[in-house]
Amino acid sequence: MFNTRRAKILFNILLIISILFPIIIYPQLPYRVASHFGPNNKADDWMIKSKYMIVHFLLIFSISGLFAAMAKFIHKLPASIINLPNKDYWLTEERKEKTFLILQGMFYWIGNLCLLLFLYVFYQVYKANITANNQLDSFAWFAIIIFLAGNGYIIMKYISFFNNKNS
């Protein structure tokens, strides 16, 4: 869980897939793309596919940029704005480097979950647009539950780690 290198490698792989996926599927999409789906998973709003791609890339670059920036610059933040259990213990000079490395990993793992969710949603939108029914799979809502549970697990794992001064 605390392997920052592995989390960062996975993050970069998911980012590359998130960039390549729409480029590959673009020719297969109809001119008008179903882009919003109601609670019954049926399309209820559309946009031109070029605008849909712009939204896709803006979302991917914004979210991945946010998590990458948090991971990269966490060590530059003043300790007063970092919310961490046992902060005085974990941000002492002898533990600070390890603490920031662990926090970087957390940001990358949460970023990975975000990118996985976006990839799943974009795949569902793609699938709905190339079929005649313009409808998401019923599993789509379950993916959000998995995403939230995964984030909850990551956060609880890190809170548990930082609450224990013997780690």
Residue pairs with C-beta under 8 A, 6 or more apart in sequence:
1 105
1 109
1 154
1 157
2 102
2 105
2 161
3 105
4 101
4 102
4 104
4 105
4 108
7 104
7 105
7 108
7 109
7 112
8 71
8 104
8 105
8 108
10 108
10 112
11 64
11 67
11 68
11 108
11 111
11 112
11 115
14 112
14 115
14 116
14 119
15 60
15 64
15 115
17 119
18 60
18 64
18 115
18 118
18 119
18 122
19 57
19 60
21 119
21 122
21 123
22 53
22 56
22 57
22 122
25 126
26 49
26 53
28 126
28 130
29 49
29 52
29 126
29 129
29 130
30 49
30 129
30 130
31 48
31 49
32 46
32 47
32 48
32 49
33 46
33 47
33 48
33 49
33 52
33 125
33 129
34 43
34 45
34 46
34 125
34 128
34 129
34 134
35 43
35 45
35 46
35 47
35 52
35 55
35 125
36 43
36 44
36 45
37 43
37 44
37 125
37 128
37 135
37 136
37 140
38 44
41 135
41 136
41 137
41 138
41 140
42 134
42 135
43 128
43 134
43 135
47 55
56 122
59 118
60 115
60 118
63 111
63 114
63 115
63 118
64 111
64 114
64 115
66 111
67 107
67 108
67 110
67 111
67 114
68 107
68 108
68 111
70 107
71 103
71 104
71 107
71 108
71 111
72 104
74 82
74 100
74 103
74 104
74 107
75 96
75 100
79 87
79 91
82 91
84 90
84 91
84 99
84 103
84 162
85 159
85 162
85 163
86 162
86 163
86 165
89 95
89 165
90 96
90 99
90 162
91 99
99 162
102 158
102 161
103 158
106 154
106 155
106 158
109 154
110 151
110 154
110 155
113 147
113 150
113 151
113 154
114 147
116 147
117 143
117 144
117 147
120 140
120 143
121 140
121 143
124 136
124 137
124 140
125 136
127 136
127 137
128 134
128 135
128 136
161 167
